[in-house]
Amino acid sequence: MGTGTPASSPKEAGGPVDSPDAMPGLDRELNDSDEYRRLREALVNGPVAAAVSDPRVLVAMRRVPRHSFVPTDVLRYAYEDRPLAIGLGQTIPQPSLVGLMAELLDVRPGDRVLEVGTGSGYQAAVLGQMTDQVFSVELVPELAAGARAVLHALGYGAIGTDRRDGYLGWPEHAPYRAIMVAAAPDHIPLPLVDQLTRDGGRLVVPVGPPGGHQSLWLVTRQGEHVTERRVAEVRFVPLTRR
């Protein structure tokens, strides 16, 4: 699926939770290897490159060890193009969807970026390969603490993380050139639109009811003028509110 073209079937960020509904903590494989790098290259060159054309995104995803962000009980699936359970009813998104959302954001070096829904920390790490100003918020305390620890262990300590209601963003660091939302509210959150820069700030957000029809939207702001474009059909876990 190309950028801007509706999917023939929904891209999935969530899916069946097939691991125990408890945060596996820091039970992670933090070491990289030639085999992991080979599998990662095959993933990026295959399904990710089929959805993404921006070479900056592809380079970023080749550098981030997805296997380090998944529990060891699903480690063997780390480099398949599918969402994986990370506990607490949450998932790490499908890699091709992560790439598509990053491409839509059009992140440039030096851009200030906000991610809503840290989850495992994987998407934050991908964004952290593209700019040195990444902030990420997560409401679930176990996920927030686990992602922060893994990001620090892998050298992504410069990514700002906090536990807070993502619907409200992180206004202390606004405005943002780009905002990525990794869970689905039932409408586009106006507080996030307000935190975009006025010179082309971009928000990528899935919108729709839990388990129902959801669409991925690209929202762009120029001054007080806001445009919205539906990009694809998707399936995400719901955005958790405080």
C-alpha positions as CSV (number, residue, x, y, z in Angstrom):
1,M,0.0,0.0,0.0
2,G,1.4,3.4,-0.9
3,T,1.2,6.5,1.1
4,G,-2.2,8.2,0.8
5,T,-3.9,5.2,-0.7
6,P,-6.7,3.5,1.3
7,A,-5.8,-0.1,2.3
8,S,-7.7,-3.0,0.8
9,S,-7.6,-4.5,4.3
10,P,-6.9,-2.7,7.6
11,K,-3.3,-2.2,8.7
12,E,-3.1,-3.5,12.2
13,A,-1.4,-2.0,15.2
14,G,-3.4,-4.2,17.5
15,G,-4.4,-7.8,17.4
16,P,-5.1,-10.8,19.5
17,V,-3.2,-10.7,22.8
18,D,-1.6,-14.1,22.9
19,S,0.7,-13.6,25.9
20,P,-0.2,-13.2,29.6
21,D,-2.0,-10.0,30.4
22,A,0.9,-8.8,32.6
23,M,3.8,-6.5,31.8
24,P,6.9,-8.8,31.2
25,G,9.0,-6.0,32.6
26,L,12.6,-5.9,31.4
27,D,12.7,-9.5,30.2
28,R,14.1,-8.3,26.9
29,E,16.8,-9.4,24.5
30,L,19.0,-6.3,24.4
31,N,21.9,-7.8,22.4
32,D,21.9,-7.5,18.6
33,S,23.4,-10.2,16.3
34,D,24.1,-10.9,12.7
35,E,21.0,-13.1,12.5
36,Y,18.8,-10.4,13.9
37,R,20.3,-7.8,11.5
38,R,19.6,-10.2,8.6
39,L,16.0,-10.7,9.6
40,R,15.6,-6.9,10.1
41,E,17.0,-6.2,6.7
42,A,14.6,-8.7,5.1
43,L,11.7,-7.1,7.0
44,V,12.6,-3.6,5.9
45,N,13.4,-4.5,2.3
46,G,10.2,-6.5,2.0
47,P,6.9,-5.5,3.6
48,V,8.1,-2.2,5.0
49,A,9.5,-1.0,1.7
50,A,6.3,-2.0,0.0
51,A,4.4,0.5,2.2
52,V,7.2,3.2,2.5
53,S,9.3,5.0,0.0
54,D,11.1,7.6,2.2
55,P,14.7,6.4,2.5
56,R,15.1,8.2,5.8
57,V,12.4,6.0,7.3
58,L,13.9,2.8,5.9
59,V,17.3,3.7,7.3
60,A,15.8,4.4,10.7
61,M,14.0,1.1,10.8
62,R,17.1,-0.8,9.8
63,R,18.9,0.7,12.8
64,V,16.3,-0.1,15.5
65,P,16.4,-3.6,17.0
66,R,12.6,-4.4,17.1
67,H,13.4,-7.7,18.9
68,S,14.6,-5.7,22.0
69,F,11.1,-4.2,22.4
70,V,9.1,-7.4,22.5
71,P,8.7,-9.9,25.4
72,T,10.8,-13.0,25.0
73,D,7.8,-15.2,24.6
74,V,7.1,-13.6,21.2
75,L,10.7,-13.0,20.3
76,R,10.6,-15.5,17.4
77,Y,8.0,-13.2,15.7
78,A,9.9,-10.0,16.2
79,Y,10.8,-9.5,12.5
80,E,7.4,-10.5,11.0
81,D,5.2,-7.8,9.7
82,R,2.6,-8.2,12.4
83,P,1.6,-6.6,15.7
84,L,2.7,-8.5,18.9
85,A,1.3,-8.5,22.4
86,I,3.4,-6.7,25.0
87,G,1.1,-7.3,28.0
88,L,-1.6,-5.3,29.7
89,G,-3.8,-5.7,26.6
90,Q,-1.4,-3.6,24.5
91,T,0.6,-4.4,21.4
92,I,3.7,-3.3,19.5
93,P,2.5,-2.1,16.1
94,Q,2.9,-3.8,12.7
95,P,6.3,-2.5,11.3
96,S,5.0,-1.5,7.9
97,L,2.4,0.7,9.7
98,V,5.1,2.2,11.9
99,G,7.0,3.1,8.7
100,L,3.9,4.5,7.0
101,M,3.1,6.8,9.9
102,A,6.7,8.0,10.2
103,E,6.7,8.8,6.5
104,L,3.4,10.7,6.8
105,L,5.0,12.8,9.5
106,D,7.9,13.8,7.2
107,V,10.3,14.2,10.1
108,R,13.4,16.2,9.5
109,P,16.6,16.5,11.6
110,G,16.0,19.0,14.4
111,D,12.2,18.7,14.3
112,R,10.4,18.5,17.6
113,V,8.2,15.4,17.7
114,L,5.6,14.1,20.1
115,E,4.5,10.5,20.3
116,V,1.3,9.7,22.1
117,G,1.3,6.1,23.4
118,T,4.9,5.0,24.1
119,G,3.9,1.4,24.5
120,S,7.0,-0.7,24.1
121,G,9.1,2.3,23.1
122,Y,9.7,0.9,19.5
123,Q,8.1,3.8,17.6
124,A,9.9,6.3,19.8
125,A,13.2,4.7,18.9
126,V,12.4,4.9,15.2
127,L,11.5,8.6,15.5
128,G,14.7,9.1,17.6
129,Q,16.7,7.9,14.6
130,M,15.2,10.7,12.5
131,T,15.5,13.7,14.9
132,D,17.1,14.5,18.3
133,Q,14.0,16.1,19.8
134,V,11.5,13.3,20.5
135,F,9.0,13.3,23.4
136,S,6.7,10.4,24.2
137,V,3.9,10.0,26.7
138,E,2.2,6.9,28.1
139,L,-0.6,6.6,30.6
140,V,-0.1,3.0,31.8
141,P,2.6,3.2,34.5
142,E,4.1,-0.3,33.9
143,L,4.4,0.4,30.2
144,A,5.9,3.8,30.7
145,A,8.5,2.5,33.2
146,G,9.4,-0.5,31.0
147,A,9.7,1.5,27.8
148,R,11.9,4.1,29.5
149,A,14.2,1.4,30.9
150,V,14.6,-0.3,27.5
151,L,15.2,3.0,25.7
152,H,17.9,4.0,28.1
153,A,19.5,0.5,27.9
154,L,19.7,0.8,24.1
155,G,21.1,4.3,24.1
156,Y,17.9,6.3,23.4
157,G,18.1,8.1,26.7
158,A,17.7,11.5,25.0
159,I,14.1,10.7,24.2
160,G,11.9,12.5,26.7
161,T,9.3,10.3,28.3
162,D,6.5,10.9,30.8
163,R,3.4,9.3,32.2
164,R,0.4,11.4,31.4
165,D,-2.9,11.5,29.5
166,G,-1.8,11.5,25.9
167,Y,-5.1,13.1,24.7
168,L,-3.9,16.3,26.3
169,G,-0.4,16.0,24.7
170,W,2.7,17.4,26.5
171,P,2.1,21.2,26.2
172,E,5.2,22.1,28.2
173,H,7.3,21.1,25.1
174,A,5.0,22.4,22.4
175,P,4.8,23.4,19.6
176,Y,5.6,20.2,17.7
177,R,6.5,19.9,14.1
178,A,5.0,16.4,14.1
179,I,2.8,14.3,16.4
180,M,2.2,10.6,16.1
181,V,-0.7,8.9,18.0
182,A,-0.3,5.2,18.5
183,A,-3.8,4.4,19.8
184,A,-7.2,5.3,18.5
185,P,-9.5,8.0,20.0
186,D,-13.0,8.3,18.7
187,H,-12.3,11.8,17.3
188,I,-9.2,13.9,16.5
189,P,-8.0,15.4,19.8
190,L,-8.1,19.2,19.6
191,P,-5.4,19.6,22.3
192,L,-3.0,17.9,19.9
193,V,-4.0,20.0,17.0
194,D,-3.4,23.1,19.1
195,Q,0.2,21.9,19.9
196,L,1.2,21.7,16.3
197,T,3.5,24.3,14.8
198,R,1.6,26.8,12.6
199,D,3.9,26.4,9.6
200,G,2.9,23.0,8.4
201,G,2.8,20.9,11.6
202,R,1.6,17.4,11.0
203,L,-0.5,15.1,13.1
204,V,-1.0,11.4,12.2
205,V,-3.8,9.8,14.2
206,P,-6.0,6.7,13.9
207,V,-9.7,7.5,14.7
208,G,-12.6,5.2,15.4
209,P,-14.3,3.0,18.0
210,P,-12.6,0.0,19.7
211,G,-13.0,-3.0,17.4
212,G,-14.9,-1.0,14.8
213,H,-14.2,1.0,11.7
214,Q,-11.0,3.1,12.1
215,S,-9.2,5.3,9.7
216,L,-5.7,6.8,9.8
217,W,-5.8,10.6,9.3
218,L,-3.2,13.1,8.4
219,V,-3.9,16.5,9.9
220,T,-1.9,19.5,8.7
221,R,-1.9,23.0,10.2
222,Q,-1.0,26.3,8.5
223,G,-1.7,29.2,10.8
224,E,-5.2,28.8,12.0
225,H,-6.2,26.7,8.9
226,V,-6.3,22.9,9.5
227,T,-6.7,20.3,6.8
228,E,-7.6,16.7,7.3
229,R,-6.9,13.8,4.9
230,R,-7.9,10.1,5.4
231,V,-5.0,7.9,4.5
232,A,-5.9,4.2,5.2
233,E,-8.1,1.8,7.1
234,V,-6.4,0.6,10.3
235,R,-7.0,-1.2,13.5
236,F,-5.5,0.1,16.8
237,V,-6.1,-0.4,20.5
238,P,-8.2,2.4,22.0
239,L,-6.6,5.5,23.4
240,T,-6.6,5.2,27.2
241,R,-7.7,8.3,29.1
242,R,-6.9,9.1,32.7
